[in-house]
Amino acid sequence: MRTNDEAWVKSSYSSAQGDSCLEVLVSGPAVLVRDSKDVAHPHVAVSLAAWASLVGFVGRR
């Protein structure tokens, strides 16, 4: 699946140096996740429900 690099959203926890970051892109029924430091490597795709569960779990921490 090809994606538009402008559509990816970088984590708000990203530092100015750009290290240790995730980027996400909602693409139809999935959320794509990639390492912002290495965008040439494949991304991981998870369902919207799985992403919501992960975000909810992390938000409770």
ZASETOR-692955 format. One record per residue (C-alpha): residue in one letter; x, y, z. Coordinates in steps of 0.001 Angstrom, whole numbers, plus 500000, padded with zeros to 6 digits. Layout:
REM residues N
aXYZ;...
***
This chain:
REM residues 61
m500000500000500000;r501421503376499012;t500814506261501362;n501197510003501098;d504017511124503417;e502165514379504174;a499245512463505694;w501292510844508476;v500937512429511929;k503918512461514267;s503498511745517953;s503045514808520133;y505706513295522399;s508307513737519662;s511299515820520625;a512715518607518472;q515564516274517535;g513083513819516012;d514225510811518001;s512049508030519414;c508951508902517413;l506003507097515974;e503884508339513123;v500344507186512423;l498014507350509459;v494357506376509456;s493781504542506200;g490295503134505719;p489634500366508246;a493210500405509584;v495701502566511410;l499210502422509999;v502122502921512396;r505749503561511438;d509045504645512941;s509566508284511970;k513328507797511919;d513131504991509371;v510187505619507054;a511646503417504292;h510892500280506299;p507411498772506253;h504718500083508538;v502530498041510866;a498777498002510216;v496272497464513010;s492493497642513056;l490752500760514288;a489417498766517245;a492900497511518165;w494310501060517935;a491520502445520124;s492182499708522676;l495916500458522719;v495400504213523066;g492866503638525840;f495246501320527679;v498183503723527405;g495983506655528435;r495175504944531733;r498850504691532646;
***
